[in-house]
Amino acid sequence: MCGICGAYHYGKESPVSEAVLNRMNEALAHRGPDGEGVFVDTFIGLGHRRLSVIDLQNGKQPMTNEDHTVWVTYNGEIYNFRELKRDLENKGHRFVTDCDTEVIVHSYEEYGPDCVRRFNGMFAFAIWDEKTETLFLARDRLGVKPLYYSLSDKALLFASEVKAILQHPDIRAEAEPAAIPEYLFCTALLNGHTMFKHIQSVPPGHTLLFRNKTKRLIPYWDIALRQSAEEPQSFGDYKEQTLALLQESVRMRLMSDVPFGSLLSGGLDSSLITAIAAGHATHRLKTFSMEYGKNSEVAGANSDTIYARLMADALQTDHKEFIFRPEDYHDMLEKTTWHVEKPVDLTTPSVYLLYQRLKSDVTVVLSGEGSDELFGGYFFFLNHKPASELTEFPWAPYLQEVSGLLNPDVARQTRFRENVSTALRDMTSRFETGDELNKVLYLFIKLYLLEMLERQDKTSMAWGIESRVPFLDYRIVDYVANIPSAYKLKDGKEKIILKEIARELLPKEIVERKKRPFPFPVDPKSVVVQRNIANELIQSGNSKISAYFDKRAANDFFNKKNGYEHMDNLAIFRTSHALIALECWHKTFGV
């Protein structure tokens, strides 16, 4: 796992500055503390920071082929690289390392841009093809690894994180107006937006080809929702095949030459991943959980610590639990914002704190991310609307109300409501399947999950830790996306098929446990405190965010007046936090 960056000055008369490339690379030092490298050849430059996980002695990047005509800088893991390596050797390719990076180089030589279709893993990489003067960027199918780019009339810049692109003298940090309401009110950025103007994200399952000053963004994978009536299997068949795929996915993701472990909250997802990993691991598995001290009193018998200990004892893992103070959370807000490069949501600082503590024990961890989006694990799935009737994203209720907080000029300029309607219509009408839940889950995977994966990548890589997500092997996603929704939700219960799989591997208490969100400090008084701070930021006119919002509407909203009498405290609390986090983002990046 690493950090990558680069610049392509297509004017050719303007060479890439090695000093600038080194600054871009240095901005990613936290992602790769074990090594660094740059390649500069007149108008092309590639940078790399290395976190050594496989073939520790070799694998230095940027890496090239035998005649130095193909260069790669790469972040991620190709889990099937040894199988691909054997196939390439049979075709005459010769290898000098046993790392997956070299497999990418030779795969590109053999298959060209279509090489990405053969990779099973999480990845973001850039290839410079000297013969055709082509820069080729690629991002994995689900977007586990981030990849950003900026295109001007002089250059194409790219990096694993926005902060590296901001080191280039042609780029300055500016807020992207369209991203403000999208992220605040939808918790999802649309159309490849980032929070920064002129900097975009390569979409998951896409490649970007740049040649002769022309950009081609090319999709190579998407979830294919099929008609549910097409040869449906029995519940037992779906259960058996899902477990087989999950077993294989976990086994592949134990590949490591450095210490690894598993996150263990005591919830269904992390417990299932940990149980499978413990069965395949060749050593006593390390596991980790976290909680805030006062939260344990509030949660009582549903505290994560109780269930994590139960699971760790059952599996005989080498378990550590970290107990944090509320002050730890608040002290990390600005640092977390700098790493995540967005206004942070309620739980992001907690994830950041957890990875900070893990660093002394492991370099690689397994995570249960993605299960809820695949199997229908959120409570609002139980009463979901048909996809064709959606007017807002299911994870972002009260869209109409909270979007009324926008300054009318900002609303017109960003075309926020129109963009949301277009995204909903496009993403829910592209499939013929009549399974409405699976259409809604598709939205979650493509938008909501993408934000969760970016959070996971940035908070883990902030501490030089590689986080792997077995539920998001693309073969599992393809298969589970087409399991009939009757096997996912039934009789007011979520994730039916996954729970039935888990019954054979986990204690009953874990399977039947009530779902609990990732920990953050709980204080009933904070609802009022956050509300007052957020409203003051808007009313004062001295804050960065005051220009985005209508003062009268904001005052009514936070005090439940006029059209906002029905707003619940959770919606007000989340919106308050989002506004405070947005002000913190402006301050952190000087925008």
HULINWO-V883268 format. One record per run of one state. SS is the DSSP state (alpha for helix, beta for strand, coil for the rest). FROM is the first residue (numbers start at 1). LEN is the number of residues. If there is no record, write none. Layout:
BEGIN
ss->SS from->FROM len->LEN
ss->SS from->FROM len->LEN
END
This chain:
BEGIN
ss->coil from->1 len->1
ss->beta from->2 len->8
ss->coil from->10 len->8
ss->alpha from->18 len->9
ss->coil from->27 len->2
ss->alpha from->29 len->3
ss->coil from->32 len->1
ss->beta from->33 len->1
ss->coil from->34 len->1
ss->beta from->35 len->7
ss->coil from->42 len->2
ss->beta from->44 len->7
ss->coil from->51 len->12
ss->beta from->63 len->2
ss->coil from->65 len->5
ss->beta from->70 len->9
ss->coil from->79 len->2
ss->alpha from->81 len->10
ss->coil from->91 len->9
ss->alpha from->100 len->19
ss->coil from->119 len->2
ss->beta from->121 len->9
ss->coil from->130 len->4
ss->beta from->134 len->6
ss->coil from->140 len->8
ss->beta from->148 len->4
ss->coil from->152 len->3
ss->beta from->155 len->5
ss->coil from->160 len->2
ss->alpha from->162 len->4
ss->coil from->166 len->9
ss->beta from->175 len->1
ss->coil from->176 len->1
ss->alpha from->177 len->10
ss->coil from->187 len->6
ss->beta from->193 len->1
ss->coil from->194 len->2
ss->beta from->196 len->1
ss->coil from->197 len->3
ss->beta from->200 len->2
ss->coil from->202 len->4
ss->beta from->206 len->6
ss->coil from->212 len->2
ss->beta from->214 len->6
ss->coil from->220 len->15
ss->alpha from->235 len->18
ss->coil from->253 len->7
ss->beta from->260 len->4
ss->coil from->264 len->4
ss->alpha from->268 len->13
ss->coil from->281 len->5
ss->beta from->286 len->7
ss->alpha from->293 len->10
ss->coil from->303 len->1
ss->alpha from->304 len->12
ss->coil from->316 len->2
ss->beta from->318 len->7
ss->coil from->325 len->1
ss->alpha from->326 len->6
ss->coil from->332 len->1
ss->alpha from->333 len->8
ss->coil from->341 len->7
ss->alpha from->348 len->11
ss->coil from->359 len->5
ss->beta from->364 len->4
ss->coil from->368 len->3
ss->alpha from->371 len->5
ss->coil from->376 len->3
ss->alpha from->379 len->5
ss->coil from->384 len->3
ss->alpha from->387 len->3
ss->coil from->390 len->9
ss->alpha from->399 len->5
ss->coil from->404 len->2
ss->beta from->406 len->1
ss->coil from->407 len->1
ss->alpha from->408 len->7
ss->coil from->415 len->1
ss->alpha from->416 len->13
ss->coil from->429 len->7
ss->alpha from->436 len->26
ss->coil from->462 len->4
ss->beta from->466 len->4
ss->alpha from->470 len->3
ss->coil from->473 len->1
ss->alpha from->474 len->7
ss->coil from->481 len->4
ss->alpha from->485 len->3
ss->coil from->488 len->2
ss->beta from->490 len->1
ss->coil from->491 len->2
ss->beta from->493 len->1
ss->coil from->494 len->2
ss->alpha from->496 len->7
ss->coil from->503 len->5
ss->alpha from->508 len->4
ss->coil from->512 len->14
ss->alpha from->526 len->15
ss->coil from->541 len->4
ss->alpha from->545 len->4
ss->beta from->549 len->1
ss->coil from->550 len->1
ss->alpha from->551 len->8
ss->coil from->559 len->3
ss->alpha from->562 len->3
ss->coil from->565 len->4
ss->alpha from->569 len->21
ss->coil from->590 len->2
END
